[in-house]
């Protein structure tokens, strides 16, 4: 993979957790449950398109499917929690919640695609 693709992949992996940490909580605080659904629609969808869905996307995927955005989000929020002064146990809980959500989504997608 050329160096510029590696840099774009790092940027693409950074954008989603950064945007989630900056925007998601504000929308949920303002509009409660509707803010959570709005966040999912307005944040994850467009960033997925930017990372994967365009002709010249940020992340150039080769081979089989890989959960890059979910992994980047889980690790990004885990590290944010650690650097933000949260305990390792609290940060580990957030990481495990992200992994469980990704696992459930993967199973559902597998069942739907059969």
PyMOL commands that set and color helices and strands:
alter all, ss='L'
color gray80, all
select helices_A, chain A and resi 3-53+68-83+88-113
alter helices_A, ss='H'
color red, helices_A
deselect
rebuild
show_as cartoon
